[in-house]
Amino acid sequence: MEVKYWEPHVETASKKAIEKIQLKRLKYMIDYVYRRSPFYGRRFRELGLHPTDVKSLEDIRKFPFTTKDDLRKHGYPHGGEFLCVPREEVVCWHMSSGTTGVPILGGYTRRDYDTWMNLAARSYVCAGVKPGDVIMNIYGYGLFTGGLGLHESAFLVGATVIPWGTGRTQALIKALIDFKATVMTGTPSYQYYIATLVKEMGIDVEKDLNLRVTIPGAEMWTEKMRQRIEEWLGLKIRGGGARDIYGATELCGPGAGQECVYEKGFHFWVDHFLLEVVDPKTGEPVGPSEEGEMVFTHLVKEATPIVRYRLGDITVLDEEPCECGRKAFPRCLRVRARVDDVIHFKGVKIMPSMIQEVLLKHKEILEYQVIVDKTKLPYDFVVKVEVPKPEQTPLLLKKLLSEFKNSLFIEPKIEIVDPGSLPRYEGKSKRMIIKEEEAK
Ligand SMILES: [Zn+2]
């Protein structure tokens, strides 16, 4: 397996060397936000905390978490009380709307923007992208960070980028062929949709396509989906694969973490973001190889740095050294769910990834949708599955029911629906629909 680095001296540094950099940056950052961010200045003073309290990396745990609510209440507009530089020094704002209406912001100074592009370039190279590659960028451009994040960073790598965004999917497939695109970015759901169309259209993936690497991210996906994307787009034939990228508006955008050519979870770029994995209920650190919520602290950021931010993503950290040599950069074994998407059903914890694993094990299932109605007790749990040949259904139904029962301890209502009747996704999927009691 060919391993390349963007910043070899950093990426191959020892854990000890990276920890030294982290501590130096953490001390600087806590002092920086204490002095410059009205939000942190006030909060730290109220709690009797001072920048000199940071003597080791573990001392971060003395500081309080920052939540999405904090950002909504105190960070909008123009970064609100989180802004650490004069407003005129901010060159760009990104926003993610969420559901409550007040957007969560990510702001960049010129230097923040360059740092981001550098990290995204590091991620591209980590994924196996090379100079001369033709990148079809199908993340949305605009307020979503995906499109822009993987645009200019492609120039740094020496690749050509086609800023497709989303939509016109048939024309996109033609362009993939005509431009001999070797790399494709985009949500796993959109990549999967494209892969199913490529299969349906009878395109010879070996002769007509040139895709080697794809970079799916921005939503939960599983090994089963990876296998389909890799196989249906012929990525393995050309020695490549589908490699997970991680990002969030609050961090910087895509490129906060990237899976390498060994495809064993994404390396988190901890020289820029201090990472903790905590129990979502207690906030205490989880043990090695235990599942928990990702929490990060900016180590390099000028405009809107955040301390101990609860990302809401659930992962398992693998700190074993990776064969690629990035030994100081732990791997997150995928984002298994958002904290909010975990369903507690009859005393069992169910994550969207578990459902996808069960369903996509069956080659005949092309698309699915899960509807959980929490307004009813016990919850109404419906799984709709789309199969091309309905005559396969009695056997499939039997198998699915026993798999759900044995591996997830649930017995959902399973409905087989007509081919093409479920939605396809050009951005993030809405395969999980959770109906909640309306807030009073
Ligand atoms: Zn690796």
Boltz pocket constraint, residues with backbone or C-beta under 6 A from the ligand:
constraints:
  - pocket:
      binder: B
      contacts: [[A, 260], [A, 261], [A, 262], [A, 265], [A, 267], [A, 322], [A, 323], [A, 324], [A, 325], [A, 326]]
      max_distance: 6.0
